[in-house]
Amino acid sequence: MTNREELNIALIGFGTVGSGVARILSTQAENIAVRAGRPVRLRRVVVRDLCKSREHLPADVTVSTDLQDVISDPEIQLAVQLIGGTDPAFDYMTRLLAAGKDVVTANKALLYLHGETLFRQASDQQRTIGFEAAVAGGIPIVSAVTQALTGNQILSLEAILNGTSNFILTHMLDDDKTYDDVLKEAQSLGYAEADPAMDVDGTDAAQKLSILTQLAFSTRVPLESFVKQGIDGLELLDLQVASDLGYKIKLLATSRLNDDQLEMSVQPTLIRADREIAKTDGADNIVAVRGDAVGMTRFSGAGAGQLPTASAVVADIIDYATGRTAVTFESVLRTLAQPDRTVQPPGELSRRCYLRFTVDDRPHVLADVADVLGRNGISISSVHQEETSDDSAARNGSARLVIMTHRTTEGNLRAADKEIGQLSSIQGTSIRLPVAD
């Protein structure tokens, strides 16, 4: 280890991840000092409630409720911003950068919404922002895309980026439980928030995909510019039918070059059960990156949780201590300054699809549905029809109709959705999911 002066840091927020960071800094202090080339000292912590008990917090750390205590301390070189949301996180980040502090953050929503502004401010003030923990928790995907794979033109990203959704889908199928039952279980185990909306409606995964797409393809794509669909409309039936057909359903985030356009989507997707991405179960994440030189590489592991996320934060702290962040952040800024690529309109997405309907059990229903599909340029690959098993549906004389299509466009499917929804033979809500090739 060198004799360079110690690195003094502050934690802004001391929740689950903050406690994990303090734990790693304390228990691995000697190893961290060797890897960082100097001691790393947690000097200050900013919290909302001074009375709350806190684990793994060294006795010599000053705890306060005022960010100004960090801003005005000339010995604090690096602030680790670990509060969620965008308010007051954005204000805190701008104030820290303006005060000459470099920043590490795990806040994905903040970077999605305000990353361009924050990166520009950091560049103007010759500061840096480390953000490995903002995407996929403990999986080092940001460093892979911005450092290890920079000798490649990245061709595609295919990922499971939300552990909550993956946990729910896994245990619905494995434990034969409904969506509502597994969601409650996920909340009790800490895998899902009390309000899980951003996880289950696809927003969390879509924000992470947008960040990775900006790093991989030098293009910022807002959520409204690509197809986003969550898992909250799925039933156990869909997972079981998919399994019978040789597939698993995963909330798949995809970004790929297609004729020099970016094709993007976040949707529950049928994936062949023997593929690695389909085998990624529980709360784990996986990111498959295809480069023109390296081919396919896969990064998988814990995409969330106290210590996995804290691990990524501490790695950013060490990178800053060694000077690596100053080099890599400049490279990121140059990448983000490149011209945007064209984003393929959502209606032009071309995939095979799984369609599931509950229909009246009477003649000509299949013919009516097939007619709508045919008139909208959708070719049928296979049809599976059976009587529904629940008593209420059986009394109503209904049947389950599952159709697998050949490749078609999202625009064709949307047009067909409207027509099929007007058929008198259709009962309840229909489900449409893409099938990954």
C-alpha positions in Angstrom: 0.0 0.0 0.0 1.2 3.5 -0.8 1.4 6.4 1.7 -1.2 8.6 0.0 -3.5 10.5 2.2 -6.7 8.9 3.3 -9.9 9.4 1.3 -12.6 10.9 3.4 -16.2 10.2 2.3 -19.7 11.0 3.4 -22.8 8.9 3.0 -26.0 10.8 2.1 -28.7 8.4 3.3 -28.2 5.5 5.6 -30.9 3.0 4.8 -30.4 -0.6 3.7 -27.7 0.1 1.1 -26.0 2.8 3.2 -25.7 0.3 6.1 -24.2 -2.2 3.8 -21.6 0.2 2.5 -20.6 1.1 6.1 -20.4 -2.7 6.9 -18.1 -3.4 4.0 -15.9 -0.4 4.7 -15.5 -1.5 8.3 -15.1 -5.2 7.9 -12.9 -5.0 4.8 -10.9 -1.9 5.7 -7.4 -3.4 5.2 -8.3 -5.0 1.8 -10.0 -1.8 0.6 -6.9 0.3 1.6 -4.7 -2.1 -0.4 -6.9 -1.9 -3.5 -7.5 1.8 -3.2 -3.9 2.6 -2.5 -4.9 4.5 0.6 -7.2 4.3 3.6 -10.9 5.0 3.0 -12.5 6.7 6.0 -16.3 7.2 6.5 -16.3 10.6 8.1 -19.9 11.9 7.9 -23.4 10.6 7.4 -26.5 12.6 6.6 -29.9 11.1 7.6 -33.5 12.2 8.1 -33.9 10.9 11.7 -31.2 11.2 14.2 -33.0 9.0 16.7 -33.1 5.9 14.5 -30.7 3.2 15.5 -28.1 2.3 12.9 -26.0 -0.8 12.5 -22.4 -0.9 11.3 -21.9 2.8 11.9 -18.4 3.5 13.4 -18.5 5.5 16.6 -16.2 8.3 15.2 -18.6 9.1 12.3 -20.5 12.4 12.6 -24.2 12.0 11.9 -26.4 15.0 11.1 -29.6 15.9 9.2 -28.1 18.8 7.2 -26.4 18.3 3.8 -24.6 21.6 4.4 -22.4 19.8 7.0 -20.9 17.8 4.1 -20.8 20.6 1.7 -18.9 22.9 4.1 -16.4 20.2 5.2 -13.2 20.7 3.1 -11.9 17.3 4.1 -14.8 15.4 2.4 -13.7 14.6 -1.1 -16.4 12.1 -2.2 -20.1 12.1 -1.3 -22.0 8.8 -1.7 -25.6 9.7 -2.5 -27.9 6.8 -1.5 -31.3 8.4 -1.1 -34.0 7.2 -3.5 -36.4 9.1 -5.8 -35.6 12.4 -7.4 -36.7 14.9 -4.7 -34.5 16.0 -2.9 -31.9 13.7 -4.5 -31.5 16.0 -7.6 -31.1 19.1 -5.4 -28.6 17.3 -3.2 -26.5 16.2 -6.3 -26.4 19.6 -7.8 -25.3 21.2 -4.5 -22.6 18.6 -3.9 -21.2 19.0 -7.4 -21.3 22.8 -7.1 -19.4 22.5 -3.8 -16.6 20.7 -5.6 -17.5 17.2 -4.3 -17.2 14.1 -6.5 -20.3 11.9 -6.2 -21.1 8.2 -6.3 -24.8 7.3 -6.6 -27.0 4.2 -6.7 -30.1 6.2 -7.8 -31.3 4.8 -11.1 -34.5 7.0 -11.3 -32.4 10.1 -10.8 -29.9 9.3 -13.6 -32.7 8.4 -15.9 -34.6 11.6 -15.4 -31.7 14.0 -14.8 -28.5 12.2 -15.8 -27.8 14.5 -18.8 -28.0 17.7 -16.6 -26.0 16.1 -13.8 -23.3 14.8 -16.1 -23.0 18.2 -17.8 -22.7 19.9 -14.5 -20.0 17.5 -13.3 -18.1 18.0 -16.6 -18.3 21.8 -16.3 -17.1 21.7 -12.7 -14.4 19.0 -13.4 -16.1 16.6 -11.1 -17.0 12.9 -11.5 -20.1 10.7 -11.0 -19.8 7.0 -10.3 -23.0 5.0 -10.8 -22.2 1.3 -11.1 -24.8 0.4 -8.4 -27.6 2.3 -10.3 -28.2 -0.6 -12.8 -28.4 -4.3 -11.8 -27.2 -4.1 -8.3 -24.1 -6.1 -7.7 -23.6 -7.1 -11.4 -20.7 -5.0 -12.8 -22.5 -4.2 -16.1 -21.8 -0.5 -16.2 -18.0 -1.1 -16.0 -18.4 -3.9 -18.5 -20.1 -1.7 -21.1 -18.0 1.5 -20.5 -14.6 -0.2 -20.0 -14.2 -3.9 -20.7 -16.2 -4.0 -23.9 -15.2 -0.7 -25.4 -13.3 -2.5 -28.2 -16.6 -3.6 -29.6 -19.6 -2.1 -31.3 -22.3 -3.4 -29.0 -25.0 -5.0 -31.2 -27.6 -6.0 -28.6 -28.5 -6.0 -24.9 -31.0 -8.6 -23.6 -31.7 -8.5 -19.9 -33.7 -9.3 -16.8 -33.3 -6.0 -14.9 -35.9 -6.2 -12.2 -35.5 -8.7 -9.4 -39.0 -8.2 -8.0 -40.7 -9.2 -11.2 -38.4 -12.1 -11.7 -39.1 -13.4 -8.2 -42.8 -13.1 -8.7 -42.8 -14.9 -12.1 -40.5 -17.7 -10.8 -42.6 -18.5 -7.7 -45.9 -18.2 -9.5 -44.9 -21.1 -11.7 -42.7 -23.1 -9.3 -45.2 -22.9 -6.4 -48.4 -22.9 -8.4 -49.5 -19.6 -6.9 -51.4 -16.5 -8.1 -49.8 -13.2 -8.9 -51.4 -11.6 -5.8 -50.3 -14.3 -3.4 -46.6 -14.2 -4.6 -46.6 -10.4 -4.6 -47.6 -10.5 -0.9 -44.8 -13.0 -0.3 -42.3 -10.8 -2.1 -43.3 -7.8 0.1 -43.0 -9.8 3.3 -39.5 -11.0 2.3 -38.4 -7.4 1.3 -38.1 -8.2 -2.4 -41.0 -5.8 -3.2 -41.9 -2.4 -1.8 -45.2 -1.6 -0.1 -46.1 0.2 -3.4 -44.5 -2.2 -6.1 -45.9 -0.3 -9.1 -42.6 0.8 -10.7 -41.3 -2.8 -10.4 -44.3 -4.7 -11.7 -45.4 -2.2 -14.4 -42.0 -2.4 -16.1 -40.9 1.2 -15.3 -37.9 0.2 -13.2 -36.5 -2.2 -15.8 -37.3 0.4 -18.6 -35.3 3.1 -16.8 -32.4 0.8 -16.3 -32.5 -0.3 -20.0 -32.6 3.4 -21.0 -29.4 4.1 -19.0 -27.6 1.0 -20.5 -28.8 1.9 -24.0 -27.3 5.4 -23.6 -24.0 3.9 -22.5 -23.9 1.2 -25.2 -25.4 3.1 -28.1 -24.8 6.8 -27.3 -28.6 7.4 -27.5 -31.0 8.6 -24.8 -34.4 6.9 -25.3 -37.3 8.1 -23.1 -39.7 5.5 -21.9 -42.5 6.8 -24.1 -40.5 6.0 -27.2 -40.5 2.2 -26.8 -42.9 -0.5 -25.9 -43.2 -1.0 -22.1 -45.5 -3.6 -20.5 -45.4 -5.0 -16.9 -46.2 -8.3 -15.4 -49.2 -7.1 -13.4 -51.7 -8.3 -16.0 -50.4 -11.9 -16.1 -52.1 -14.9 -14.7 -50.7 -18.2 -13.5 -52.4 -19.8 -16.5 -50.2 -17.9 -18.9 -47.0 -19.2 -17.2 -48.4 -22.7 -17.2 -49.4 -22.6 -20.9 -46.1 -21.2 -21.8 -44.3 -23.9 -19.9 -46.4 -26.6 -21.7 -45.2 -25.1 -25.0 -41.5 -25.2 -23.9 -41.1 -21.6 -22.8 -40.7 -19.5 -19.6 -42.1 -16.0 -19.3 -39.6 -13.3 -18.2 -39.8 -9.6 -18.0 -37.3 -9.1 -20.8 -35.6 -5.8 -21.5 -34.1 -5.6 -25.0 -32.1 -3.0 -26.9 -30.5 -3.9 -30.3 -29.3 -2.5 -33.5 -31.6 -3.3 -36.3 -30.5 -1.8 -39.7 -28.8 1.0 -37.8 -31.9 1.8 -35.9 -32.4 1.0 -32.2 -35.1 -1.5 -31.4 -36.2 -1.4 -27.8 -38.8 -3.0 -25.6 -39.6 -4.1 -22.0 -42.2 -6.8 -21.9 -43.1 -10.1 -20.4 -41.7 -12.4 -23.1 -41.9 -16.1 -23.9 -38.3 -17.4 -23.9 -37.2 -21.0 -24.8 -36.8 -22.8 -21.4 -33.3 -24.1 -22.2 -31.8 -20.6 -22.7 -29.6 -19.1 -20.0 -31.8 -16.0 -19.6 -34.9 -18.3 -19.1 -33.0 -20.2 -16.4 -32.3 -17.0 -14.4 -34.8 -17.3 -11.5 -35.7 -15.8 -8.2 -34.6 -12.2 -7.6 -31.5 -12.6 -9.8 -30.7 -10.4 -12.8 -28.9 -11.2 -16.0 -27.6 -9.0 -18.9 -26.5 -10.6 -22.2 -24.4 -8.3 -24.3 -23.5 -9.1 -27.9 -20.5 -7.3 -29.3 -19.2 -7.4 -32.9 -15.8 -8.7 -31.8 -16.4 -10.6 -28.6 -19.7 -12.2 -29.5 -22.1 -13.0 -26.7 -21.1 -12.3 -23.0 -23.4 -12.8 -20.0 -23.4 -11.1 -16.6 -25.6 -12.5 -13.9 -26.2 -12.4 -10.2 -27.9 -10.5 -7.5 -29.5 -7.4 -9.1 -30.6 -5.8 -5.8 -30.2 -6.3 -2.0 -28.1 -4.7 0.7 -24.7 -6.2 0.2 -24.8 -6.8 -3.6 -25.7 -3.1 -4.2 -23.2 -2.0 -1.5 -20.5 -4.0 -3.2 -21.0 -2.0 -6.4 -21.0 1.3 -4.4 -17.7 0.3 -2.7 -16.2 -0.6 -6.1 -17.0 2.9 -7.3 -15.4 4.4 -4.1 -12.2 2.3 -4.8 -12.2 3.4 -8.5 -12.4 7.0 -7.4 -9.6 6.5 -4.8 -7.2 5.1 -7.5 -8.0 7.7 -10.1 -9.8 5.3 -12.4 -13.1 7.2 -12.2 -11.5 10.4 -13.5 -10.4 8.5 -16.7 -13.6 6.4 -17.2 -16.0 9.3 -16.6 -14.3 11.3 -19.3 -14.7 8.4 -21.6 -18.4 8.1 -20.7 -18.9 11.9 -21.4 -17.3 11.5 -24.9 -19.6 8.5 -25.6 -22.7 10.4 -24.5 -21.7 13.4 -26.7 -22.0 11.3 -29.9 -25.0 11.8 -32.2 -28.1 9.9 -31.3 -29.2 6.9 -33.3 -32.7 6.7 -34.8 -35.1 4.8 -32.6 -37.3 2.3 -34.4 -41.0 3.4 -34.0 -42.8 0.9 -31.7 -45.3 0.0 -34.3 -42.5 -1.4 -36.5 -41.3 -3.9 -34.0 -41.4 -7.4 -35.6 -41.8 -10.5 -33.4 -43.7 -13.7 -33.1 -46.5 -13.5 -30.5 -48.5 -15.5 -27.9 -52.2 -14.6 -27.8 -54.5 -15.8 -25.1 -58.3 -15.3 -25.1 -61.3 -16.5 -23.1 -64.1 -17.0 -25.6 -67.6 -18.3 -25.9 -67.6 -22.0 -26.4 -69.6 -22.1 -29.7 -69.0 -22.6 -33.4 -67.2 -20.0 -35.6 -65.4 -18.2 -32.7 -61.9 -19.3 -33.9 -62.9 -18.4 -37.5 -63.9 -14.9 -36.3 -60.6 -14.3 -34.5 -58.5 -15.8 -37.3 -60.3 -13.6 -39.8 -59.4 -10.4 -37.8 -55.8 -11.6 -37.6 -55.6 -12.4 -41.3 -57.0 -9.1 -42.3 -54.3 -7.4 -40.3 -51.5 -9.3 -41.8 -51.0 -11.8 -38.9 -50.3 -15.4 -39.8 -51.2 -18.1 -37.3 -48.5 -20.7 -36.4 -50.5 -22.9 -34.0 -53.8 -23.0 -32.1 -54.5 -24.5 -28.7 -58.2 -24.6 -27.5 -59.7 -26.2 -24.5 -62.6 -25.8 -22.1 -61.8 -23.6 -19.1 -61.4 -25.5 -15.8 -62.9 -23.0 -13.4 -66.5 -23.6 -12.5 -67.8 -20.1 -13.2 -66.3 -20.1 -16.6 -67.6 -23.6 -17.3 -71.1 -22.6 -16.4 -70.8 -19.7 -18.8 -69.8 -22.0 -21.6 -66.4 -20.5 -22.2 -63.2 -21.9 -23.7 -59.6 -20.9 -23.6 -58.0 -20.1 -27.0 -54.2 -19.8 -27.3 -52.7 -18.7 -30.6 -49.0 -18.6 -31.5 -48.4 -16.3 -34.5 -45.6 -16.1 -37.1 -43.5 -12.9 -37.1 -45.6 -9.8 -37.4 -45.4 -6.1 -36.5 -46.5 -4.4 -33.3 -48.6 -2.1 -35.5 -50.5 -5.0 -37.0 -51.1 -6.5 -33.6 -52.4 -3.3 -32.1 -54.8 -2.9 -35.0 -56.0 -6.5 -34.4 -56.3 -5.9 -30.7 -59.0 -3.2 -31.3 -61.0 -5.4 -33.6 -60.8 -8.5 -31.5 -61.8 -6.5 -28.5 -65.1 -5.7 -30.2 -66.0 -9.3 -31.0 -69.0 -10.4 -28.9 -67.5 -13.8 -28.4 -64.5 -12.5 -26.4 -64.8 -12.6 -22.6 -62.7 -10.6 -20.2 -59.2 -9.4 -20.8 -57.0 -10.9 -23.5 -53.2 -11.3 -23.2 -50.6 -10.6 -25.8 -46.9 -11.4 -25.3 -43.9 -11.4 -27.6 -41.9 -14.6 -28.2 -38.1 -14.2 -28.3 -36.4 -15.9 -31.2 
